[in-house]
Amino acid sequence: MRILAAAAMMGLLSIPALAQPAPPTDEGITLQQQLEQREKMEQQRRDRAAETEKAYQRLQKSSTPASTTKVDPWGNVRNADPKQANQGSQSKSAK
């Protein structure tokens, strides 16, 4: 009797799931058309990626520094003469 009651409950619980509307489908579009659409989208994605890469390469070429001088952002913090700084640290360690 319990088995029959459990089967009836499972049947009753599945009715709301059957009453839900079916998911929308692409009626009228053949598989070939879907494949063509997918290929177009993929080609557009590849084109956009290639354009992005070209723009990145152009930016890299244009942003290279024109001069070959080295820039020292910490230059104003350090001593003007690096030899003096090395001598000072050696004299402290010798004591």
N, C-alpha and C positions, 0 to 999 in steps of 0.2 A: 504494500500500500504506500509505503514511503517513497518507493521508486516512482510509482505513478504520480504522486504529488510533486516530486522533484522534476519530473519530465514536464508536467503541466506548467509549473512555475517557469521553467526555462523557455517553454514555448510562449508563454505570456510576456516574458521579458524581451523576447526577440521581436515582437510585433512593432514597437516604436522604431526599431532600426529599419524595418522594412518600409515603414511609412515615410521615411525621410526622402526628399527628392534626390534623384540621381545626379551625379556630378555633370557639369556641362561638357559636352563633347563637341568636337570640330566636325560637325556633319557637313558634307559637301566638299571637304578637303580630302583629297586622296593622299595616300602614303607618299607618292612621288612628289606631290606639291609640298608636303611637310618636309621631305628631305631637301628639296630645293630651297625652301625658306631657311632651313637650318644651315645649309651651305652658304647662303647669302649672309646670314648673321655671322657665321664663322669667318668669312672673308672680310667683312666689315671690321670685325674685332682684330684680325691680323693687320689690316690696313692702319687702324688706329694705333696699334702697338708699334708698327714701323714708323709712323709719323712721330710718335712720342720719342722713339729712340733717336731719330734724326734730329729732332729739336734738342734733345739732351746732348748729343754730340756737338751740335752747333754752339750750344751754351758753353760746353767744356772748352772748345777751341777759343771762344771769345773771352773767356774769363781767365785765361792764362796770363800771368804777369808779364809785362813787356820788358822789365829790367831784370837782370840776373843778380842784383844786389840782395844780400840777405837782410831780412827784416828781423830785428830783435825787439819784440814787444816788451821785454823786461829790462831793456837797456837803461831806462831811467832809474831803476831800482838798484842795479849793480854799480860797482865802482867803475870809474872811467877806464882805469888801467887794470886789466886782470892780473898782471904780474904782482902788483902791490897786494892784491887780495890773497894770492897764494903765499906770499912771503909772510903775511900776517898770521895765517893759519899754521905755517910751519914753525914760527917762533913760539906760538902758544903750546904746541905739542912738544917742543924741545925742553921746556921748563920742567 
